[in-house]
Amino acid sequence: MSLRYRQNRKARASVALGVLLLALSTVFLLVAPRLPGGSGTTVGAASIVAAAASAMALGNGLVQFLSWWRRRAAPAPAPTSADIATAKDILGGLVTQQWRDETALRSLCDPEPMPLPWRSTRRRELVDHPEIIAKGTVAFPGLGLHIADMVRNFRDLRCRRLVILGDPGTGKTTLAVQLVLELLRTRRPEEPVPVLLSAVRWDDRLYPNLQDWLAASLASDYPALRAESLGPDIPETLVARGEVLPVIDGLDELPGSARVDLLTALNRSMHENDQLVITCRTDQFAKSVQEVGDVLTATAVIEPQPMTPVAAAEYLRACLPPVPHPAWPRVLSALRTGAAPALSEVTSTSLGLWLVRATYIAPRVDPTPLLELGRGSTAELHDHLCDQLIPALVSARPPADNPAQPFRPQHAWRPEQVGRWLTYLSRQLQFSEDDPRDMAWWHLARHASSRAVRVWSGIAIGIGVGLVFLLLTGMPHASLGIGLLSALVVLIMIGSWFTEPPGHADFQLRDRIPQLLRVLRDGLIVGALGALVGWLMASPVGGTKVGLLAARDIGLLSGIGFIVVLSLIRWVEHPTAAATARSPRSTWRADRNLTVIRIVSGLVVGLMGGAIGLKAQLSPSVAIVGGLLLGLLFGIILGRHHAWLAYKLTVPRLAAKGWVPLRAMDFLDDAHRLGLLRTEGPYYQFRHVELQQHLARGRQGSPAKEGRRPPRARTSGRRTRTPSKEI
């Protein structure tokens, strides 16, 4: 939103406030003479204060509006070359500071970047024609290049577009961060500023073009670009002129259809000179390219190669302090000569090399177990390193409040807590009826029996409703009946909550006008039926006039109640498909918002019922409170998606037993930031399957799922997901 638009909106708001205050003061002046002496004086004084405030608000608004109008009449000043250069320098400094801190936290460049060997992919179906990508020769030959050489090769590409592929733990994000920092360090004034962004933040439905999303991300992540001294709309200007190089990390964390849509949007929105870097897992990228039916235009694609034991040993030696532990020379010698084959296998990937460094070099402990286990099996060494991983990550990454730091948690957790909770979740995945890798927040409601919570919820609501009616009416028998009825309704209706998928509210009218018209038509029919019922009930008792009034009131309540609470909610409410959900947190918020919409709708209808009760000479407290209670009850119970409510009823019980934290979603989000979990659409997954398997079998004391037997060995491979879930 531009600065001018915000100023204009503030001016209009100030004028509107002044008009309202002026109207209020006029009402006060008209009413004051009709009141007794003391009250009239007080109201008259209030009118004077309101009139003065209205004059100030009107004056302030008019001044702002006239100032905006004068600027609007003149052509908007275009940013100068100096403005753009200054903005690029500011953006480059902010990005450098952000990722320099992150690389220090993750030890990516201490003492130098990890020697990752990369080469152009040999899978021809994933990459465009070589002559379109680079001049003469294939880019990125199979050499263990330094990051400076990688950047040099990147700049030699025709369009400077690159896809970084690899399996889990091969260093895709690490390479992306190193590319960003090296491009910034060696950037010439005419070159764009690289900015690293997470793919899960791009909603191509909201931002069909890459440029729109990129501008919005710059404006939200780097507010310094909105400084008035830089001129108007600097983020949009930088993107429109190609002054920003987007580095999009984690394409594989999107669901399948979203990846396809994103690749399609990239090919559609990239211009001839637009630059781009993307990271993705190889299998997910290959499947998406196959579904799109086309590759990314003029884009080089690289994959990692196994690291040699000698290169791994040299890197570890450079990471050691000047006077290392006496056992390190023997460990490195065994790694170089192949005397520790398991250690050589583990350190052939960036993940294994990082595990060794994080668990033995950073804490400066005795590395003798590496020598002993390195001569055994690779699996035992992996398990040993996984035991040390969680404490190492939690202690090395302190919490940060800045959302632009995606690799640092936002809350403080103890390592033993993280290990215990992830162990519980990993064991629950063994009982999954769908893909055993997918961890969904709404599945937490299935991890404990819902019978007790349903009974106690029904009892609590029944007692509450009964007591309220007793206090309002003084009729114990009627209150008891209403309380029992409420408890029974709750007990029956909430049984399905704990297995329902999340939903969201969709208010878009495109292609849905006929459905909306049917909703209104049904409401009119129900309203007419209610009017008829009211007239038939009241006419014999009170005559025609009373019958007409009852027909009007009951007809309105029936029709509007049916539309708002039943039909309109059904029209708005939609299941959140795994294929379109962007992240676990987004589905959690969407289902929560849907619950709020239902509750508000129920309260609106409840107020209508209370108003009609007042006209029927009921006690005001009985009419209003009774209507609100009934509306609240209907708003909570109705609908097909109650995953958020089931989550809220389940997590406290699991937290009381120590199986998950009370802030379960915050914990899962922080585990993702720590690198222990990844996301795929609405699901969390363990980033490394080895860690999931290790936690599930290696720790004792984690509770098994209630009422479930241990899982049998699978003989048919991977389970098939539900139809809405991507395989």
VOMIGU-443654 format. One record per residue (C-alpha): residue in three letters; x negated, y, z. Coordinates in steps of 0.1 Angstrom, whole numbers, padded with zeros to 4 digits, always signed. Layout:
N
alaXYZ...
# end
This chain:
727
met+0000+0000+0000ser-0016+0033-0011leu-0023+0061+0013arg+0000+0085-0006tyr+0029+0061-0003arg+0023+0057+0034gln+0022+0094+0039asn+0055+0098+0019arg+0071+0071+0040lys+0061+0088+0072ala+0075+0121+0059arg+0108+0105+0050ala+0110+0088+0084ser+0103+0121+0102val+0131+0139+0082ala+0155+0110+0089leu+0147+0113+0126gly+0153+0150+0126val+0187+0146+0109leu+0197+0120+0134leu+0187+0142+0163leu+0205+0171+0148ala+0237+0151+0144leu+0233+0139+0180ser+0229+0174+0193thr+0260+0185+0173val+0280+0157+0190phe+0268+0168+0224leu+0278+0204+0217leu+0313+0193+0206val+0318+0171+0236ala+0303+0193+0263pro+0332+0218+0266arg+0357+0191+0272leu+0339+0177+0302pro+0340+0188+0339gly+0316+0215+0350gly+0286+0194+0361ser+0288+0169+0334gly+0294+0195+0307thr+0263+0214+0318thr+0242+0183+0317val+0254+0174+0282gly+0249+0210+0270ala+0213+0209+0282ala+0208+0176+0265ser+0222+0191+0233ile+0197+0219+0234val+0168+0195+0240ala+0180+0173+0211ala+0184+0203+0188ala+0149+0215+0195ala+0135+0181+0189ser+0154+0178+0157ala+0140+0211+0145met+0104+0200+0152ala+0109+0166+0135leu+0125+0182+0105gly+0098+0208+0102asn+0071+0182+0105gly+0087+0160+0080leu+0093+0188+0055val+0057+0200+0058gln+0044+0164+0051phe+0069+0160+0023leu+0060+0192+0006ser+0023+0184+0009trp+0029+0150-0007trp+0050+0166-0034arg+0022+0191-0043arg-0003+0163-0045arg+0021+0142-0065ala+0026+0169-0091ala-0011+0171-0097pro-0028+0141-0114ala-0044+0117-0090pro-0082+0122-0089ala-0099+0092-0104pro-0128+0078-0084thr-0161+0090-0096ser-0191+0068-0103ala-0206+0080-0070asp-0174+0069-0052ile-0175+0035-0067ala-0212+0030-0060thr-0207+0041-0024ala-0178+0017-0020lys-0198-0011-0034asp-0227-0004-0011ile-0203-0003+0019leu-0186-0036+0008gly-0220-0052+0002gly-0232-0042+0037leu-0201-0055+0054val-0203-0089+0036thr-0240-0092+0043gln-0235-0085+0080gln-0206-0109+0081trp-0224-0139+0065arg-0258-0131+0079asp-0244-0136+0114glu-0227-0167+0102thr-0258-0182+0087ala-0277-0175+0119leu-0249-0192+0139arg-0251-0222+0116ser-0289-0221+0112leu-0286-0222+0074cys-0316-0201+0067asp-0338-0209+0098pro-0366-0211+0088glu-0354-0213+0051pro-0324-0225+0032met-0318-0263+0032pro-0335-0278+0001leu-0304-0290-0016pro-0309-0307-0050trp-0282-0298-0075arg-0277-0304-0112ser-0251-0299-0139thr-0224-0326-0137arg-0226-0354-0162arg-0188-0358-0163arg-0180-0341-0196glu-0142-0340-0189leu-0148-0315-0161val-0168-0288-0179asp-0165-0266-0209his-0187-0268-0240pro-0223-0262-0231glu-0229-0236-0257ile-0201-0215-0242ile-0216-0218-0207ala-0252-0210-0213lys-0275-0199-0241gly-0294-0228-0257thr-0300-0252-0229val-0278-0268-0202ala-0278-0248-0170phe-0290-0261-0137pro-0313-0290-0146gly-0318-0318-0121leu-0344-0302-0099gly-0346-0295-0062leu-0343-0257-0068his-0348-0230-0042ile-0318-0207-0037ala-0336-0180-0056asp-0339-0203-0086met-0302-0211-0083val-0293-0174-0083arg-0316-0169-0114asn-0298-0197-0132phe-0264-0183-0122arg-0273-0149-0137asp-0284-0166-0169leu-0249-0180-0175arg-0229-0162-0202cys-0199-0154-0179arg-0215-0161-0146arg-0189-0187-0135leu-0197-0217-0114val-0179-0246-0098ile-0197-0264-0069leu-0185-0300-0065gly-0194-0327-0041asp-0182-0352-0016pro-0176-0344+0021gly-0207-0332+0038thr-0228-0325+0007gly-0232-0288+0015lys-0208-0271-0009thr-0199-0243+0015thr-0235-0240+0027leu-0246-0234-0009ala-0218-0209-0015val-0229-0189+0016gln-0265-0190+0005leu-0255-0178-0030val-0236-0149-0016leu-0265-0137+0006glu-0291-0141-0022leu-0269-0124-0047leu-0265-0095-0022arg-0302-0094-0014thr-0312-0091-0051arg-0281-0072-0063arg-0288-0045-0089pro-0265-0014-0088glu-0246-0025-0119glu-0238-0060-0106pro-0206-0069-0087val-0205-0075-0050pro-0199-0112-0041val-0172-0118-0015leu-0165-0152+0000leu-0128-0161+0005ser-0109-0191+0015ala-0087-0207-0012val-0059-0215+0013arg-0052-0178+0016trp-0042-0174-0021asp-0005-0178-0026asp-0002-0176-0064arg+0036-0171-0061leu+0030-0138-0043tyr-0001-0129-0063pro+0001-0145-0097asn-0031-0129-0108leu-0065-0133-0092gln-0071-0096-0093asp-0040-0088-0072trp-0049-0113-0045leu-0085-0102-0045ala-0075-0065-0040ala-0051-0074-0012ser-0078-0095+0005leu-0104-0067+0003ala-0079-0042+0018ser-0070-0065+0047asp-0105-0079+0055tyr-0126-0048+0050pro-0105-0018+0061ala-0135+0005+0058leu-0127+0006+0021arg-0095+0025+0029ala-0115+0056+0042glu-0101+0088+0027ser-0136+0099+0017leu-0138+0071-0008gly-0107+0082-0027pro-0074+0065-0032asp-0069+0028-0040ile-0106+0018-0039pro-0100-0019-0034glu-0078-0020-0065thr-0103+0001-0085leu-0132-0021-0076val-0113-0053-0086ala-0099-0037-0118arg-0134-0027-0130gly-0149-0061-0123glu-0171-0048-0094val-0162-0078-0072leu-0174-0114-0076pro-0149-0137-0058val-0165-0168-0042ile-0135-0191-0035asp-0143-0218-0010gly-0123-0249-0003leu-0101-0254-0033asp-0097-0290-0021glu-0079-0279+0010leu-0049-0269-0011pro-0022-0295-0019gly-0024-0310-0054ser+0002-0289-0071ala-0012-0257-0056arg-0046-0266-0069val-0031-0270-0104asp-0013-0237-0101leu-0045-0220-0089leu-0066-0233-0117thr-0039-0223-0142ala-0037-0188-0127leu-0075-0185-0129asn-0076-0193-0166arg-0047-0170-0172ser-0060-0140-0153met-0098-0140-0159his-0110-0116-0185glu-0141-0120-0207asn-0166-0106-0182asp-0150-0118-0150gln-0173-0137-0127leu-0163-0165-0104val-0177-0192-0080ile-0155-0220-0066thr-0162-0250-0043cys-0141-0282-0043arg-0144-0319-0036thr-0152-0338-0068asp-0121-0361-0068gln-0096-0334-0061phe-0111-0312-0088ala-0111-0340-0114lys-0075-0348-0107ser-0064-0312-0110val-0083-0307-0142gln-0066-0338-0156glu-0031-0324-0146val-0039-0289-0160gly-0051-0305-0192asp-0079-0280-0195val-0112-0270-0178leu-0121-0236-0164thr-0132-0215-0193ala-0169-0209-0198thr-0177-0223-0163ala-0207-0243-0153val-0201-0273-0130ile-0228-0287-0107glu-0230-0316-0083pro-0255-0326-0055gln-0282-0351-0058pro-0296-0373-0030met-0323-0357-0011thr-0357-0374-0010pro-0371-0386+0023val-0402-0364+0018ala-0381-0333+0012ala-0359-0341+0043ala-0390-0346+0065glu-0405-0313+0053tyr-0373-0294+0061leu-0371-0309+0096arg-0407-0302+0102ala-0402-0265+0093cys-0372-0264+0117leu-0393-0276+0147pro-0409-0252+0171pro-0447-0247+0169val-0453-0272+0197pro-0426-0299+0192his-0418-0329+0213pro-0446-0355+0210ala-0423-0380+0194trp-0415-0358+0164pro-0447-0366+0144arg-0439-0403+0146val-0402-0397+0136leu-0412-0376+0105ser-0439-0401+0095ala-0414-0429+0096leu-0390-0409+0075arg-0416-0401+0049thr-0429-0436+0045gly-0395-0453+0046ala-0403-0471+0079ala-0369-0458+0092pro-0345-0467+0064ala-0314-0458+0083leu-0328-0423+0090ser-0337-0419+0054glu-0302-0428+0043val-0286-0404+0068thr-0308-0375+0058ser-0303-0380+0021thr-0273-0357+0024ser-0270-0322+0038leu-0245-0334+0063gly-0268-0360+0078leu-0297-0336+0078trp-0276-0311+0096leu-0264-0337+0121val-0300-0345+0130arg-0309-0309+0134ala-0278-0300+0154thr-0281-0328+0178tyr-0319-0331+0183ile-0337-0300+0171ala-0314-0272+0183pro-0311-0286+0219arg-0348-0296+0219val-0343-0331+0232asp-0364-0362+0229pro-0360-0376+0193thr-0372-0411+0202pro-0337-0425+0197leu-0339-0414+0160leu-0369-0435+0156glu-0354-0465+0173leu-0320-0463+0157gly-0335-0452+0123arg-0350-0487+0120gly-0316-0503+0126ser-0283-0499+0108thr-0271-0466+0092ala-0237-0471+0109glu-0252-0472+0144leu-0272-0440+0137his-0241-0423+0124asp-0221-0432+0155his-0249-0420+0177leu-0250-0386+0159cys-0213-0383+0160asp-0214-0387+0198gln-0235-0356+0200leu-0217-0336+0173ile-0188-0321+0193pro-0208-0308+0222ala-0233-0293+0198leu-0207-0275+0177val-0187-0262+0206ser-0218-0248+0225ala-0233-0233+0193arg-0202-0214+0181pro-0188-0190+0207pro-0153-0176+0202ala-0147-0146+0180asp-0116-0124+0176asn-0123-0114+0140pro-0102-0135+0116ala-0128-0128+0088gln-0152-0151+0106pro-0136-0185+0096phe-0164-0207+0111arg-0160-0195+0147pro-0131-0204+0170gln-0108-0178+0185his-0105-0195+0219ala-0129-0211+0244trp-0127-0249+0248arg-0149-0272+0267pro-0167-0300+0247glu-0152-0327+0268gln-0117-0313+0262val-0122-0312+0225gly-0135-0347+0224arg-0107-0361+0245trp-0079-0343+0225leu-0094-0353+0191thr-0098-0389+0204tyr-0061-0390+0212leu-0052-0376+0178ser-0075-0399+0159arg-0059-0429+0176gln-0024-0417+0168leu-0034-0416+0132gln-0039-0454+0133phe-0002-0458+0138ser+0008-0434+0110glu+0034-0447+0086asp+0021-0424+0059asp-0015-0416+0050pro-0036-0424+0081arg-0057-0393+0074asp-0029-0368+0076met-0024-0351+0110ala+0008-0329+0110trp+0018-0306+0138trp+0055-0318+0136his+0043-0354+0140leu+0033-0346+0176ala+0070-0350+0185arg+0067-0386+0175his+0039-0394+0199ala+0062-0397+0229ser+0097-0410+0235ser+0123-0383+0231arg+0150-0400+0252ala+0141-0383+0285val+0137-0348+0270arg+0171-0352+0252val+0188-0362+0284trp+0172-0335+0305ser+0178-0308+0278gly+0215-0318+0277ile+0218-0317+0315ala+0201-0284+0318ile+0222-0267+0291gly+0254-0282+0305ile+0246-0270+0340gly+0237-0236+0327val+0268-0231+0306gly+0290-0245+0333leu+0276-0222+0360val+0279-0191+0337phe+0316-0199+0330leu+0322-0206+0367leu+0308-0172+0377leu+0327-0154+0350thr+0361-0171+0354gly+0362-0186+0388met+0378-0218+0373pro+0358-0248+0384his+0377-0275+0365ala+0374-0256+0332ser+0338-0248+0338leu+0330-0284+0345gly+0347-0295+0313ile+0328-0269+0292gly+0295-0279+0309leu+0300-0316+0302leu+0311-0309+0266ser+0280-0287+0260ala+0257-0314+0275leu+0273-0341+0253val+0269-0320+0222val+0233-0313+0229leu+0225-0349+0237ile+0240-0361+0205met+0228-0333+0181ile+0191-0330+0191gly+0184-0367+0186ser+0172-0361+0150trp+0150-0331+0158phe+0120-0352+0167thr+0118-0368+0132glu+0128-0339+0111pro+0103-0323+0087pro+0096-0285+0089gly+0117-0261+0068his+0116-0225+0057ala+0141-0197+0048asp+0143-0189+0011phe+0162-0157+0003gln+0152-0155-0034leu+0182-0149-0056arg+0166-0160-0089asp+0185-0190-0104arg+0205-0193-0071ile+0233-0167-0077pro+0259-0195-0085gln+0251-0212-0052leu+0255-0179-0033leu+0288-0173-0050arg+0300-0207-0040val+0291-0199-0004leu+0311-0167-0005arg+0340-0185-0021asp+0340-0212+0005gly+0339-0185+0032leu+0370-0168+0017ile+0388-0201+0017val+0380-0208+0053gly+0389-0172+0063ala+0422-0176+0046leu+0428-0208+0064gly+0419-0192+0097ala+0442-0164+0090leu+0471-0188+0083val+0464-0207+0115gly+0463-0175+0135trp+0496-0162+0121leu+0513-0196+0126met+0501-0197+0162ala+0509-0162+0172ser+0541-0153+0153pro+0565-0175+0173val+0552-0161+0205gly+0546-0124+0199gly+0565-0117+0167thr+0553-0106+0133lys+0531-0078+0144val+0511-0099+0168gly+0510-0127+0142leu+0494-0104+0117leu+0468-0091+0141ala+0459-0127+0151ala+0458-0137+0115arg+0434-0108+0108asp+0411-0115+0138ile+0410-0153+0135gly+0406-0151+0097leu+0377-0127+0100leu+0360-0148+0126ser+0366-0180+0108gly+0354-0167+0074ile+0324-0147+0085gly+0314-0174+0110phe+0316-0201+0084ile+0295-0180+0059val+0269-0168+0084val+0264-0198+0106leu+0272-0227+0083ser+0272-0220+0046leu+0246-0191+0044ile+0222-0210+0067arg+0225-0241+0045trp+0219-0219+0014val+0188-0203+0030glu+0174-0234+0047his+0150-0255+0026pro+0125-0283+0035thr+0089-0274+0032ala+0074-0297+0007ala+0038-0308+0012ala+0031-0300-0025thr+0038-0263-0020ala+0028-0256+0016arg-0003-0235+0019ser-0015-0243+0054pro-0004-0260+0087arg+0000-0226+0104ser+0022-0213+0076thr+0047-0242+0079trp+0047-0238+0117arg+0056-0201+0114ala+0081-0207+0086asp+0100-0233+0107arg+0099-0210+0138asn+0112-0180+0117leu+0140-0203+0104thr+0150-0211+0140val+0151-0174+0149ile+0173-0167+0118arg+0198-0194+0129ile+0198-0181+0165val+0204-0145+0154ser+0232-0156+0131gly+0248-0176+0159leu+0246-0146+0182val+0262-0123+0156val+0292-0146+0152gly+0293-0149+0190leu+0295-0111+0193met+0324-0112+0168gly+0342-0138+0189gly+0336-0117+0220ala+0350-0086+0203ile+0381-0105+0194gly+0384-0118+0229leu+0383-0082+0242lys+0412-0073+0219ala+0430-0103+0233gln+0428-0087+0268leu+0402-0111+0281ser+0378-0100+0307pro+0348-0081+0291ser+0323-0103+0308val+0341-0135+0298ala+0345-0124+0262ile+0310-0111+0256val+0290-0136+0276gly+0311-0165+0265gly+0308-0155+0229leu+0270-0151+0231leu+0266-0184+0248leu+0286-0202+0222gly+0269-0184+0194leu+0235-0192+0209leu+0244-0229+0212phe+0257-0232+0177gly+0226-0213+0163ile+0202-0237+0180ile+0220-0269+0171leu+0231-0263+0136gly+0208-0268+0106arg+0186-0296+0092his+0152-0285+0103his+0142-0283+0140ala+0105-0293+0138trp+0094-0262+0157leu+0119-0267+0185ala+0109-0304+0188tyr+0072-0293+0189lys+0080-0269+0217leu+0098-0296+0237thr+0070-0322+0231val+0037-0304+0236pro+0042-0295+0273arg+0048-0332+0281leu+0017-0343+0262ala-0003-0314+0277ala+0008-0325+0312lys-0007-0359+0306gly-0039-0343+0293trp-0035-0357+0257val-0033-0323+0239pro-0037-0287+0251leu-0006-0266+0257arg-0017-0243+0229ala-0019-0272+0204met-0017-0252+0172asp-0045-0228+0184phe-0066-0258+0192leu-0061-0274+0158asp-0069-0241+0141asp-0101-0238+0161ala-0111-0274+0154his-0107-0264+0118arg-0129-0233+0123leu-0155-0255+0141gly-0157-0277+0110leu-0143-0308+0128leu-0110-0307+0108arg-0100-0296+0073thr-0067-0288+0059glu-0048-0301+0029gly-0015-0282+0024pro+0004-0285+0057tyr-0018-0313+0070tyr-0049-0314+0091gln-0075-0341+0084phe-0108-0350+0100arg-0134-0333+0079his-0155-0364+0081val-0138-0398+0081glu-0168-0413+0100leu-0160-0390+0129gln-0124-0399+0129gln-0132-0436+0129his-0159-0432+0155leu-0135-0414+0179ala-0107-0439+0174arg-0128-0469+0183gly-0157-0455+0204arg-0141-0437+0233gln-0122-0454+0261gly-0093-0442+0281ser-0074-0426+0253pro-0037-0435+0256ala-0021-0457+0229lys+0011-0446+0214glu+0041-0453+0236gly+0059-0484+0227arg+0035-0493+0198arg+0013-0524+0193pro-0023-0520+0181pro-0025-0517+0144arg-0032-0548+0123ala-0060-0548+0099arg-0049-0535+0065thr-0054-0558+0036ser-0038-0538+0008gly-0059-0507+0011arg-0045-0472+0015arg-0008-0468+0023thr+0015-0450+0000arg+0027-0416+0011thr+0062-0404+0011pro+0075-0390-0022ser+0069-0354-0013lys+0033-0360-0003glu+0004-0358-0028ile-0018-0389-0030
# end
